[in-house]
Amino acid sequence: MLLNRFLGGGIVLRLANICSYGVMACSGSQCSYSADKVNYLTQENAVALDQDLFNEYKFSVDQLMELAGLSVATAVARVYPATTHKSALIICGPGNNGGDGLVAARHMTLFGYSVAVYYPKRTANTLYENLLWQCEKFGVNIINDLPQPEELKNEYKVLVDALFGFSFKPPVREALKPALDALIYSGLPVCSVDIPSGWHVEKGPDSENSLKPALLISLSAPKLCAKPEILKNVKHFLGGRFLPPGIVQKYNLTLPPYQAQDQVVEL
């Protein structure tokens, strides 16, 4: 999967009603954005946006992945803080979503969580090997055997879904079926990275048995499957605070502003 994911710093223009990261309504020192004006990326635009970040703006994969993982960890901590959800299991796939999950694991340990990672299909690449090494050095428990879905509640309070991104195409590989089943059937709150695993990037879930996340952390800009009429009863955060102004203008993005130094914003 390509890195379809990074939203940049929201500069709120206090003297106007339009902010380059959202449509603003301002009164005195208070500003809010019009949620119905937020727009959503197609898969084609998400891929093109990533290529612009790499080619025109010279960002590296690991640079962007670090920002994505920090955003994920921050959003999870906002909704499921370590004080109430101490033990977290992050389920990582072989692509860039999995890399985001490995970065998030490291940051979540610094936020006070007891973190485990299940990473059944590892990517033979120096970047991913280094991220996994860093997790181990930070005290993340790398598990090789995944408990049955109904047993996960005995060990964890929250799951992070970093399994599949928007490039996923069915069917699920046999080696990854237990991981997806754990996310679907555990009964624990699931926090999905960018796209709920198994969903179509534009149409959303394809059946009643699809994953039902409790939290979605969109990266860069929300994708079409995150529209309110599809993403029902789900907490939704946008993360990254990263896109250059030129990208925002090129793709005509209307996105909410971040507050102060926040790395995420709730939609």
Accessible surface in RSA format (square Angstrom, percent):
REM  Atomic radii and reference values for relative SASA: ProtOr
REM  Chains: A
REM  Algorithm: Lee & Richards
REM  Probe-radius: 1.40
REM  Slices: 20
REM RES _ NUM      All-atoms   Total-Side   Main-Chain    Non-polar    All polar
REM                ABS   REL    ABS   REL    ABS   REL    ABS   REL    ABS   REL
RES MET A   1    49.50  25.6   5.13   3.4  44.37 105.6   9.43   8.0  40.07  53.1
RES LEU A   2    66.97  37.3  65.29  46.7   1.68   4.2  65.39  45.9   1.58   4.2
RES LEU A   3     0.65   0.4   0.35   0.3   0.29   0.7   0.35   0.2   0.29   0.8
RES ASN A   4     0.42   0.3   0.00   0.0   0.42   1.0   0.42   1.0   0.00   0.0
RES ARG A   5     0.00   0.0   0.00   0.0   0.00   0.0   0.00   0.0   0.00   0.0
RES PHE A   6     0.00   0.0   0.00   0.0   0.00   0.0   0.00   0.0   0.00   0.0
RES LEU A   7     0.00   0.0   0.00   0.0   0.00   0.0   0.00   0.0   0.00   0.0
RES GLY A   8     0.00   0.0   0.00   N/A   0.00   0.0   0.00   0.0   0.00   0.0
RES GLY A   9    29.65  36.6   0.00   N/A  29.65  36.6  21.03  57.7   8.62  19.3
RES GLY A  10     7.23   8.9   0.00   N/A   7.23   8.9   0.06   0.2   7.17  16.1
RES ILE A  11   111.39  63.4 107.34  80.0   4.05   9.8 111.29  80.1   0.10   0.3
RES VAL A  12    31.81  20.9  14.38  13.0  17.43  42.0  14.38  12.5  17.43  47.3
RES LEU A  13    86.00  47.9  82.69  59.2   3.32   8.3  85.79  60.2   0.22   0.6
RES ARG A  14   128.79  54.1 108.03  55.1  20.76  49.4  49.99  68.3  78.81  47.8
RES LEU A  15   182.51 101.6 146.19 104.6  36.31  91.3 151.82 106.6  30.68  82.6
RES ALA A  16    45.80  42.1  36.18  55.8   9.62  21.9  45.03  63.4   0.77   2.0
RES ASN A  17    98.49  67.9  93.46  90.3   5.04  12.1  19.67  47.3  78.83  76.2
RES ILE A  18   108.01  61.5 107.06  79.8   0.95   2.3 107.45  77.4   0.56   1.5
RES CYS A  19     5.04   3.8   0.02   0.0   5.01  11.8   0.02   0.1   5.01   5.4
RES SER A  20    42.91  36.3  29.40  39.2  13.51  31.1  34.21  72.9   8.69  12.2
RES TYR A  21     3.33   1.6   3.33   1.9   0.00   0.0   0.52   0.4   2.82   3.5
RES GLY A  22     1.67   2.1   0.00   N/A   1.67   2.1   1.39   3.8   0.29   0.6
RES VAL A  23    42.09  27.7  41.10  37.2   0.99   2.4  41.10  35.7   0.99   2.7
RES MET A  24     4.69   2.4   0.23   0.2   4.47  10.6   0.45   0.4   4.24   5.6
RES ALA A  25    60.70  55.8  52.09  80.4   8.61  19.6  55.58  78.3   5.12  13.6
RES CYS A  26    39.04  29.5   8.57   9.6  30.47  71.6   9.46  24.0  29.58  31.9
RES SER A  27    87.72  74.1  77.25 103.1  10.48  24.1  43.39  92.4  44.33  62.1
RES GLY A  28    77.98  96.2   0.00   N/A  77.98  96.2  45.53 125.0  32.45  72.7
RES SER A  29    89.03  75.2  67.54  90.1  21.49  49.5  50.56 107.7  38.47  53.9
RES GLN A  30   133.80  74.8 131.01  95.7   2.79   6.6  54.16 115.3  79.65  60.4
RES CYS A  31    27.63  20.9   2.98   3.3  24.65  57.9   4.75  12.0  22.88  24.7
RES SER A  32    69.59  58.8  63.28  84.5   6.30  14.5  45.63  97.2  23.96  33.6
RES TYR A  33    50.61  23.6  33.26  18.9  17.35  45.1  29.07  21.8  21.54  26.6
RES SER A  34    38.63  32.6  30.39  40.6   8.24  19.0  13.50  28.8  25.13  35.2
RES ALA A  35    66.88  61.5  53.50  82.6  13.38  30.4  53.69  75.6  13.19  34.9
RES ASP A  36   125.59  88.0  86.10  85.7  39.49  93.4  53.08 124.9  72.51  72.3
RES LYS A  37   111.68  54.5 100.98  62.0  10.70  25.5  47.40  42.7  64.28  68.5
RES VAL A  38    13.93   9.2   5.23   4.7   8.70  21.0   5.23   4.5   8.70  23.6
RES ASN A  39    44.71  30.8  42.19  40.8   2.51   6.1  30.25  72.8  14.46  14.0
RES TYR A  40    44.01  20.5  22.49  12.8  21.52  56.0  11.57   8.7  32.44  40.0
RES LEU A  41     4.70   2.6   4.49   3.2   0.21   0.5   4.70   3.3   0.00   0.0
RES THR A  42    45.08  32.1  45.02  45.6   0.07   0.2  42.00  56.4   3.08   4.7
RES GLN A  43    60.29  33.7  60.29  44.1   0.00   0.0   9.49  20.2  50.81  38.5
RES GLU A  44   140.34  80.6 130.70  98.9   9.63  22.9  50.55  97.8  89.79  73.3
RES ASN A  45    61.92  42.7  61.92  59.8   0.00   0.0   0.00   0.0  61.92  59.8
RES ALA A  46     0.15   0.1   0.00   0.0   0.15   0.3   0.15   0.2   0.00   0.0
RES VAL A  47    47.42  31.2  47.42  42.9   0.00   0.0  47.42  41.2   0.00   0.0
RES ALA A  48    40.48  37.2  33.57  51.8   6.90  15.7  38.91  54.8   1.57   4.2
RES LEU A  49     0.32   0.2   0.32   0.2   0.00   0.0   0.32   0.2   0.00   0.0
RES ASP A  50     0.00   0.0   0.00   0.0   0.00   0.0   0.00   0.0   0.00   0.0
RES GLN A  51    64.79  36.2  64.42  47.1   0.36   0.9  31.98  68.1  32.80  24.9
RES ASP A  52    21.25  14.9  21.06  21.0   0.19   0.4   0.19   0.4  21.06  21.0
RES LEU A  53     0.00   0.0   0.00   0.0   0.00   0.0   0.00   0.0   0.00   0.0
RES PHE A  54    41.50  20.8  32.26  20.0   9.25  24.1  32.26  19.6   9.25  26.5
RES ASN A  55    91.28  62.9  82.67  79.9   8.61  20.7  29.84  71.8  61.44  59.4
RES GLU A  56   108.64  62.4  81.97  62.0  26.67  63.5  39.85  77.1  68.78  56.2
RES TYR A  57    69.48  32.4  49.23  28.0  20.26  52.7  42.00  31.6  27.49  33.9
RES LYS A  58   159.63  77.9 133.33  81.8  26.30  62.6  93.78  84.4  65.84  70.1
RES PHE A  59    41.26  20.6  34.22  21.2   7.04  18.3  34.48  20.9   6.78  19.4
RES SER A  60    52.20  44.1  44.18  59.0   8.02  18.5  44.51  94.8   7.69  10.8
RES VAL A  61    57.44  37.8  54.45  49.3   2.99   7.2  54.45  47.3   2.99   8.1
RES ASP A  62    74.66  52.3  68.86  68.5   5.80  13.7  16.45  38.7  58.21  58.1
RES GLN A  63    83.17  46.5  73.66  53.8   9.51  22.6  31.78  67.6  51.39  39.0
RES LEU A  64     0.00   0.0   0.00   0.0   0.00   0.0   0.00   0.0   0.00   0.0
RES MET A  65     1.05   0.5   1.05   0.7   0.00   0.0   1.05   0.9   0.00   0.0
RES GLU A  66    59.50  34.2  59.24  44.8   0.26   0.6  42.17  81.6  17.33  14.1
RES LEU A  67    47.32  26.4  45.99  32.9   1.34   3.4  46.16  32.4   1.16   3.1
RES ALA A  68     0.00   0.0   0.00   0.0   0.00   0.0   0.00   0.0   0.00   0.0
RES GLY A  69     0.00   0.0   0.00   N/A   0.00   0.0   0.00   0.0   0.00   0.0
RES LEU A  70    48.38  26.9  48.38  34.6   0.00   0.0  48.38  34.0   0.00   0.0
RES SER A  71     1.16   1.0   1.16   1.6   0.00   0.0   0.00   0.0   1.16   1.6
RES VAL A  72     0.00   0.0   0.00   0.0   0.00   0.0   0.00   0.0   0.00   0.0
RES ALA A  73     0.00   0.0   0.00   0.0   0.00   0.0   0.00   0.0   0.00   0.0
RES THR A  74    22.56  16.0  22.19  22.5   0.38   0.9  18.59  25.0   3.97   6.0
RES ALA A  75     0.00   0.0   0.00   0.0   0.00   0.0   0.00   0.0   0.00   0.0
RES VAL A  76     0.00   0.0   0.00   0.0   0.00   0.0   0.00   0.0   0.00   0.0
RES ALA A  77    28.03  25.8  20.74  32.0   7.29  16.6  20.97  29.5   7.05  18.7
RES ARG A  78   117.47  49.3  85.06  43.4  32.41  77.2  40.81  55.8  76.66  46.5
RES VAL A  79    34.45  22.7  13.19  11.9  21.25  51.2  17.74  15.4  16.71  45.3
RES TYR A  80    31.07  14.5  31.07  17.7   0.00   0.0  17.54  13.2  13.53  16.7
RES PRO A  81    48.51  35.4  48.14  43.9   0.37   1.4  48.51  40.1   0.00   0.0
RES ALA A  82    17.61  16.2  10.57  16.3   7.04  16.0  10.87  15.3   6.74  17.9
RES THR A  83   129.95  92.4  90.14  91.4  39.81  94.9  88.53 118.9  41.42  62.6
RES THR A  84    87.22  62.0  63.67  64.6  23.55  56.1  69.27  93.0  17.96  27.1
RES HIS A  85    39.61  21.7  39.61  27.5   0.00   0.0  22.62  23.3  17.00  19.8
RES LYS A  86   115.28  56.2 114.26  70.1   1.02   2.4  76.86  69.2  38.41  40.9
RES SER A  87    23.44  19.8  23.44  31.3   0.00   0.0  17.30  36.8   6.14   8.6
RES ALA A  88     0.00   0.0   0.00   0.0   0.00   0.0   0.00   0.0   0.00   0.0
RES LEU A  89     0.00   0.0   0.00   0.0   0.00   0.0   0.00   0.0   0.00   0.0
RES ILE A  90     0.00   0.0   0.00   0.0   0.00   0.0   0.00   0.0   0.00   0.0
RES ILE A  91     0.00   0.0   0.00   0.0   0.00   0.0   0.00   0.0   0.00   0.0
RES CYS A  92     0.00   0.0   0.00   0.0   0.00   0.0   0.00   0.0   0.00   0.0
RES GLY A  93     0.06   0.1   0.00   N/A   0.06   0.1   0.00   0.0   0.06   0.1
RES PRO A  94    31.65  23.1  26.11  23.8   5.54  20.1  26.11  21.6   5.54  34.4
RES GLY A  95    23.82  29.4   0.00   N/A  23.82  29.4  22.16  60.8   1.66   3.7
RES ASN A  96    20.32  14.0  20.05  19.4   0.28   0.7   0.26   0.6  20.07  19.4
RES ASN A  97     2.40   1.7   2.30   2.2   0.10   0.2   1.93   4.7   0.47   0.5
RES GLY A  98     0.07   0.1   0.00   N/A   0.07   0.1   0.05   0.1   0.02   0.0
RES GLY A  99     0.01   0.0   0.00   N/A   0.01   0.0   0.00   0.0   0.01   0.0
RES ASP A 100     0.00   0.0   0.00   0.0   0.00   0.0   0.00   0.0   0.00   0.0
RES GLY A 101     0.00   0.0   0.00   N/A   0.00   0.0   0.00   0.0   0.00   0.0
RES LEU A 102     0.76   0.4   0.00   0.0   0.76   1.9   0.00   0.0   0.76   2.0
RES VAL A 103     0.84   0.6   0.72   0.7   0.12   0.3   0.84   0.7   0.00   0.0
RES ALA A 104     0.00   0.0   0.00   0.0   0.00   0.0   0.00   0.0   0.00   0.0
RES ALA A 105     0.00   0.0   0.00   0.0   0.00   0.0   0.00   0.0   0.00   0.0
RES ARG A 106    27.35  11.5  27.35  13.9   0.00   0.0   3.99   5.5  23.36  14.2
RES HIS A 107    24.59  13.4  24.59  17.1   0.00   0.0  20.28  20.9   4.30   5.0
RES MET A 108     0.00   0.0   0.00   0.0   0.00   0.0   0.00   0.0   0.00   0.0
RES THR A 109    29.45  20.9  13.39  13.6  16.06  38.3  12.96  17.4  16.49  24.9
RES LEU A 110   119.43  66.5  86.31  61.7  33.13  83.3  89.84  63.1  29.59  79.6
RES PHE A 111    82.17  41.1  55.52  34.4  26.65  69.3  63.33  38.4  18.83  53.9
RES GLY A 112    30.14  37.2   0.00   N/A  30.14  37.2  29.71  81.5   0.44   1.0
RES TYR A 113    11.36   5.3   0.48   0.3  10.89  28.3   0.50   0.4  10.86  13.4
RES SER A 114    65.05  55.0  55.49  74.1   9.55  22.0  24.89  53.0  40.15  56.3
RES VAL A 115     7.09   4.7   0.00   0.0   7.09  17.1   1.14   1.0   5.95  16.1
RES ALA A 116     4.06   3.7   3.90   6.0   0.16   0.4   3.90   5.5   0.16   0.4
RES VAL A 117     0.00   0.0   0.00   0.0   0.00   0.0   0.00   0.0   0.00   0.0
RES TYR A 118    20.23   9.4  20.23  11.5   0.00   0.0   2.21   1.7  18.02  22.2
RES TYR A 119     6.58   3.1   2.21   1.3   4.37  11.4   2.50   1.9   4.08   5.0
RES PRO A 120    44.16  32.2   7.10   6.5  37.06 134.7  16.47  13.6  27.69 172.1
RES LYS A 121    91.63  44.7  90.85  55.7   0.79   1.9  34.16  30.7  57.48  61.2
RES ARG A 122   112.39  47.2  87.10  44.4  25.29  60.2  41.41  56.6  70.98  43.0
RES THR A 123    36.80  26.2  28.97  29.4   7.84  18.7  32.88  44.2   3.92   5.9
RES ALA A 124   102.29  94.0  63.79  98.4  38.49  87.6  68.83  96.9  33.46  88.6
RES ASN A 125    67.75  46.7  60.49  58.5   7.25  17.5  10.02  24.1  57.72  55.8
RES THR A 126    93.96  66.8  88.99  90.2   4.97  11.8  54.27  72.9  39.69  60.0
RES LEU A 127    38.79  21.6  33.62  24.0   5.17  13.0  36.97  26.0   1.82   4.9
RES TYR A 128    17.18   8.0  16.53   9.4   0.65   1.7  10.92   8.2   6.27   7.7
RES GLU A 129    97.50  56.0  89.51  67.7   7.99  19.0  38.49  74.5  59.00  48.2
RES ASN A 130    73.88  50.9  73.02  70.6   0.86   2.1  12.34  29.7  61.54  59.5
RES LEU A 131    12.44   6.9  11.52   8.2   0.91   2.3  11.53   8.1   0.91   2.4
RES LEU A 132    20.20  11.3  20.20  14.5   0.00   0.0  20.20  14.2   0.00   0.0
RES TRP A 133   149.15  59.9 147.41  71.4   1.74   4.1 129.91  69.3  19.24  31.2
RES GLN A 134    65.55  36.7  64.69  47.3   0.86   2.1  19.60  41.7  45.95  34.9
RES CYS A 135     0.14   0.1   0.14   0.2   0.00   0.0   0.00   0.0   0.14   0.2
RES GLU A 136    84.71  48.6  66.32  50.2  18.39  43.8  24.93  48.2  59.78  48.8
RES LYS A 137   141.39  69.0 107.88  66.2  33.50  79.8  59.32  53.4  82.07  87.4
RES PHE A 138    90.08  45.1  66.18  41.0  23.90  62.2  74.17  45.0  15.91  45.5
RES GLY A 139    61.58  75.9   0.00   N/A  61.58  75.9  34.60  95.0  26.98  60.4
RES VAL A 140     8.06   5.3   0.00   0.0   8.06  19.4   0.00   0.0   8.06  21.9
RES ASN A 141    86.96  60.0  80.91  78.2   6.05  14.6  27.72  66.7  59.23  57.3
RES ILE A 142    30.55  17.4  10.89   8.1  19.66  47.4  10.89   7.8  19.66  53.4
RES ILE A 143    25.03  14.2  19.78  14.7   5.25  12.6  23.89  17.2   1.13   3.1
RES ASN A 144   114.12  78.7  89.77  86.8  24.35  58.6  27.10  65.2  87.01  84.1
RES ASP A 145   124.24  87.0 110.65 110.1  13.59  32.1  38.60  90.8  85.64  85.4
RES LEU A 146    28.79  16.0   5.33   3.8  23.46  59.0   5.59   3.9  23.20  62.4
RES PRO A 147    27.45  20.0  14.56  13.3  12.89  46.9  24.37  20.1   3.08  19.2
RES GLN A 148   103.64  58.0 102.02  74.6   1.62   3.9  24.66  52.5  78.97  59.9
RES PRO A 149    23.44  17.1  23.44  21.4   0.00   0.0  23.44  19.3   0.00   0.0
RES GLU A 150   123.20  70.7 101.90  77.1  21.31  50.7  62.51 120.9  60.70  49.6
RES GLU A 151    79.85  45.8  79.26  60.0   0.59   1.4  22.28  43.1  57.57  47.0
RES LEU A 152     0.00   0.0   0.00   0.0   0.00   0.0   0.00   0.0   0.00   0.0
RES LYS A 153   117.02  57.1  99.00  60.7  18.02  42.9  49.18  44.3  67.85  72.3
RES ASN A 154   124.33  85.7  86.40  83.5  37.93  91.3  27.50  66.2  96.83  93.6
RES GLU A 155    95.11  54.6  74.87  56.6  20.25  48.2  34.09  65.9  61.02  49.8
RES TYR A 156    17.32   8.1  15.32   8.7   2.00   5.2  10.40   7.8   6.92   8.5
RES LYS A 157   110.58  53.9 108.04  66.3   2.53   6.0  52.86  47.6  57.72  61.5
RES VAL A 158     0.00   0.0   0.00   0.0   0.00   0.0   0.00   0.0   0.00   0.0
RES LEU A 159     0.00   0.0   0.00   0.0   0.00   0.0   0.00   0.0   0.00   0.0
RES VAL A 160     0.00   0.0   0.00   0.0   0.00   0.0   0.00   0.0   0.00   0.0
RES ASP A 161     0.86   0.6   0.42   0.4   0.44   1.0   0.12   0.3   0.74   0.7
RES ALA A 162     0.00   0.0   0.00   0.0   0.00   0.0   0.00   0.0   0.00   0.0
RES LEU A 163     3.55   2.0   0.00   0.0   3.55   8.9   0.00   0.0   3.55   9.5
RES PHE A 164    18.64   9.3  15.47   9.6   3.17   8.3  18.40  11.2   0.24   0.7
RES GLY A 165     5.81   7.2   0.00   N/A   5.81   7.2   0.00   0.0   5.81  13.0
RES PHE A 166     9.87   4.9   3.04   1.9   6.83  17.8   3.33   2.0   6.54  18.7
RES SER A 167    47.98  40.5  35.52  47.4  12.46  28.7  25.99  55.4  21.98  30.8
RES PHE A 168    42.40  21.2  18.92  11.7  23.48  61.1  27.88  16.9  14.52  41.6
RES LYS A 169   167.86  81.9 151.39  92.9  16.47  39.2  94.22  84.8  73.64  78.4
RES PRO A 170   102.04  74.4  81.72  74.5  20.32  73.9  82.00  67.7  20.04 124.5
RES PRO A 171   118.72  86.5 106.78  97.3  11.94  43.4 109.95  90.8   8.77  54.5
RES VAL A 172    26.66  17.5  18.80  17.0   7.85  18.9  19.22  16.7   7.44  20.2
RES ARG A 173   129.31  54.3 120.52  61.4   8.79  20.9  68.18  93.2  61.12  37.0
RES GLU A 174   129.34  74.3 117.59  89.0  11.75  28.0  64.17 124.1  65.17  53.2
RES ALA A 175    61.57  56.6  42.55  65.7  19.02  43.3  54.42  76.6   7.15  19.0
RES LEU A 176     1.04   0.6   1.04   0.7   0.00   0.0   1.04   0.7   0.00   0.0
RES LYS A 177    89.20  43.5  88.27  54.2   0.93   2.2  44.95  40.5  44.25  47.1
RES PRO A 178    66.57  48.5  60.36  55.0   6.21  22.6  65.08  53.7   1.49   9.3
RES ALA A 179     0.13   0.1   0.00   0.0   0.13   0.3   0.00   0.0   0.13   0.3
RES LEU A 180    21.44  11.9  21.44  15.3   0.00   0.0  21.44  15.1   0.00   0.0
RES ASP A 181    58.64  41.1  58.64  58.4   0.00   0.0   6.89  16.2  51.74  51.6
RES ALA A 182     0.14   0.1   0.14   0.2   0.00   0.0   0.14   0.2   0.00   0.0
RES LEU A 183     3.98   2.2   0.00   0.0   3.98  10.0   0.00   0.0   3.98  10.7
RES ILE A 184    44.97  25.6  20.49  15.3  24.47  59.0  20.85  15.0  24.11  65.4
RES TYR A 185   124.47  58.1 101.41  57.7  23.06  60.0  80.54  60.5  43.93  54.2
RES SER A 186     4.07   3.4   0.15   0.2   3.92   9.0   0.04   0.1   4.03   5.6
RES GLY A 187    59.15  72.9   0.00   N/A  59.15  72.9  33.38  91.6  25.77  57.7
RES LEU A 188    22.64  12.6  11.43   8.2  11.21  28.2  12.11   8.5  10.53  28.3
RES PRO A 189    34.59  25.2  27.11  24.7   7.48  27.2  33.87  28.0   0.72   4.4
RES VAL A 190     3.82   2.5   2.78   2.5   1.05   2.5   2.78   2.4   1.05   2.8
RES CYS A 191     0.00   0.0   0.00   0.0   0.00   0.0   0.00   0.0   0.00   0.0
RES SER A 192     0.00   0.0   0.00   0.0   0.00   0.0   0.00   0.0   0.00   0.0
RES VAL A 193     0.00   0.0   0.00   0.0   0.00   0.0   0.00   0.0   0.00   0.0
RES ASP A 194     1.09   0.8   0.00   0.0   1.09   2.6   0.00   0.0   1.09   1.1
RES ILE A 195     0.66   0.4   0.45   0.3   0.22   0.5   0.45   0.3   0.22   0.6
RES PRO A 196     0.00   0.0   0.00   0.0   0.00   0.0   0.00   0.0   0.00   0.0
RES SER A 197     1.92   1.6   0.02   0.0   1.90   4.4   0.27   0.6   1.65   2.3
RES GLY A 198    23.46  28.9   0.00   N/A  23.46  28.9   8.82  24.2  14.64  32.8
RES TRP A 199    14.46   5.8  10.14   4.9   4.32  10.1  10.41   5.5   4.05   6.6
RES HIS A 200    84.45  46.2  74.56  51.8   9.89  25.3  58.12  59.9  26.32  30.6
RES VAL A 201     4.68   3.1   2.85   2.6   1.83   4.4   2.85   2.5   1.83   5.0
RES GLU A 202    57.74  33.2  49.29  37.3   8.46  20.1   6.65  12.9  51.09  41.7
RES LYS A 203   159.37  77.8 140.88  86.4  18.49  44.0  89.90  80.9  69.48  74.0
RES GLY A 204     1.01   1.2   0.00   N/A   1.01   1.2   0.00   0.0   1.01   2.3
RES PRO A 205    55.10  40.2  35.31  32.2  19.79  71.9  35.45  29.3  19.65 122.1
RES ASP A 206   121.76  85.3  84.11  83.7  37.65  89.0  44.41 104.5  77.34  77.1
RES SER A 207    61.07  51.6  40.63  54.2  20.44  47.1  45.03  95.9  16.04  22.5
RES GLU A 208   147.65  84.8 136.05 102.9  11.60  27.6  64.21 124.2  83.44  68.1
RES ASN A 209   100.96  69.6  95.22  92.0   5.73  13.8  15.56  37.4  85.40  82.5
RES SER A 210    15.94  13.5   7.85  10.5   8.09  18.6  11.69  24.9   4.25   6.0
RES LEU A 211     3.05   1.7   1.07   0.8   1.98   5.0   1.07   0.8   1.98   5.3
RES LYS A 212   139.58  68.1 116.67  71.6  22.91  54.6 106.00  95.4  33.58  35.8
RES PRO A 213     6.85   5.0   0.97   0.9   5.88  21.4   0.97   0.8   5.88  36.5
RES ALA A 214    30.90  28.4  21.75  33.6   9.16  20.8  27.00  38.0   3.90  10.3
RES LEU A 215     0.00   0.0   0.00   0.0   0.00   0.0   0.00   0.0   0.00   0.0
RES LEU A 216     0.09   0.0   0.09   0.1   0.00   0.0   0.09   0.1   0.00   0.0
RES ILE A 217     0.00   0.0   0.00   0.0   0.00   0.0   0.00   0.0   0.00   0.0
RES SER A 218     0.16   0.1   0.16   0.2   0.00   0.0   0.00   0.0   0.16   0.2
RES LEU A 219     0.00   0.0   0.00   0.0   0.00   0.0   0.00   0.0   0.00   0.0
RES SER A 220     0.00   0.0   0.00   0.0   0.00   0.0   0.00   0.0   0.00   0.0
RES ALA A 221     0.00   0.0   0.00   0.0   0.00   0.0   0.00   0.0   0.00   0.0
RES PRO A 222     0.00   0.0   0.00   0.0   0.00   0.0   0.00   0.0   0.00   0.0
RES LYS A 223     0.83   0.4   0.40   0.2   0.43   1.0   0.40   0.4   0.43   0.5
RES LEU A 224    41.53  23.1  41.26  29.5   0.28   0.7  41.26  29.0   0.28   0.7
RES CYS A 225     0.34   0.3   0.34   0.4   0.00   0.0   0.00   0.0   0.34   0.4
RES ALA A 226     2.21   2.0   0.78   1.2   1.43   3.3   0.78   1.1   1.43   3.8
RES LYS A 227    71.46  34.9  71.46  43.8   0.00   0.0  20.82  18.7  50.63  53.9
RES PRO A 228    92.44  67.4  80.92  73.8  11.52  41.9  85.57  70.6   6.88  42.7
RES GLU A 229   108.97  62.6  92.04  69.6  16.93  40.3  59.52 115.1  49.45  40.4
RES ILE A 230    51.33  29.2  35.04  26.1  16.29  39.3  38.95  28.0  12.38  33.6
RES LEU A 231    12.17   6.8   3.18   2.3   8.99  22.6   3.44   2.4   8.74  23.5
RES LYS A 232   139.12  67.9 123.04  75.5  16.09  38.3  69.04  62.1  70.08  74.6
RES ASN A 233   157.98 108.9 111.88 108.1  46.10 111.0  41.70 100.4 116.28 112.4
RES VAL A 234    28.13  18.5   8.72   7.9  19.41  46.8  10.15   8.8  17.98  48.8
RES LYS A 235   100.92  49.2  94.00  57.7   6.92  16.5  57.41  51.7  43.50  46.3
RES HIS A 236    15.96   8.7  14.12   9.8   1.84   4.7   7.41   7.6   8.54   9.9
RES PHE A 237    10.02   5.0  10.02   6.2   0.00   0.0  10.02   6.1   0.00   0.0
RES LEU A 238     0.00   0.0   0.00   0.0   0.00   0.0   0.00   0.0   0.00   0.0
RES GLY A 239     0.00   0.0   0.00   N/A   0.00   0.0   0.00   0.0   0.00   0.0
RES GLY A 240     0.53   0.7   0.00   N/A   0.53   0.7   0.00   0.0   0.53   1.2
RES ARG A 241    51.13  21.5  35.55  18.1  15.58  37.1  10.38  14.2  40.76  24.7
RES PHE A 242    32.87  16.4  20.42  12.6  12.45  32.4  23.27  14.1   9.60  27.5
RES LEU A 243     2.65   1.5   0.00   0.0   2.65   6.7   0.00   0.0   2.65   7.1
RES PRO A 244    18.87  13.8  13.18  12.0   5.70  20.7  18.87  15.6   0.00   0.0
RES PRO A 245    73.66  53.7  73.45  67.0   0.22   0.8  73.66  60.8   0.00   0.0
RES GLY A 246    30.49  37.6   0.00   N/A  30.49  37.6  20.53  56.3   9.97  22.3
RES ILE A 247     1.21   0.7   0.96   0.7   0.25   0.6   1.21   0.9   0.00   0.0
RES VAL A 248     5.04   3.3   4.29   3.9   0.75   1.8   4.29   3.7   0.75   2.0
RES GLN A 249   131.99  73.8 108.76  79.5  23.23  55.3  43.16  91.9  88.83  67.4
RES LYS A 250   127.73  62.3  91.20  56.0  36.53  87.0  75.55  68.0  52.17  55.6
RES TYR A 251    36.33  17.0  17.74  10.1  18.59  48.4  20.90  15.7  15.43  19.0
RES ASN A 252   118.23  81.5 114.86 111.0   3.37   8.1  28.82  69.4  89.41  86.4
RES LEU A 253    12.11   6.7   2.57   1.8   9.54  24.0   2.57   1.8   9.54  25.7
RES THR A 254    31.48  22.4  30.10  30.5   1.38   3.3   6.16   8.3  25.32  38.3
RES LEU A 255     0.04   0.0   0.00   0.0   0.04   0.1   0.04   0.0   0.00   0.0
RES PRO A 256     0.00   0.0   0.00   0.0   0.00   0.0   0.00   0.0   0.00   0.0
RES PRO A 257     4.46   3.3   3.17   2.9   1.30   4.7   3.17   2.6   1.30   8.0
RES TYR A 258     3.58   1.7   0.00   0.0   3.58   9.3   0.00   0.0   3.58   4.4
RES GLN A 259    96.81  54.1  94.96  69.4   1.85   4.4  45.86  97.6  50.95  38.6
RES ALA A 260    75.74  69.6  42.89  66.2  32.85  74.7  57.84  81.5  17.90  47.4
RES GLN A 261   152.51  85.3 140.14 102.4  12.37  29.5  69.46 147.8  83.05  63.0
RES ASP A 262    46.42  32.5  42.02  41.8   4.40  10.4   4.46  10.5  41.97  41.9
RES GLN A 263    56.69  31.7  54.80  40.1   1.89   4.5  16.68  35.5  40.02  30.3
RES VAL A 264     1.91   1.3   0.00   0.0   1.91   4.6   0.00   0.0   1.91   5.2
RES VAL A 265    18.28  12.0  15.20  13.8   3.07   7.4  18.28  15.9   0.00   0.0
RES GLU A 266    77.29  44.4  63.32  47.9  13.97  33.3  21.24  41.1  56.05  45.8
RES LEU A 267    54.53  30.4  12.80   9.2  41.73 104.9  32.64  22.9  21.89  58.9
END  Absolute sums over single chains surface
CHAIN  1 A    11923.2       9537.7       2385.5       6513.3       5409.9
END  Absolute sums over all chains
TOTAL         11923.2       9537.7       2385.5       6513.3       5409.9
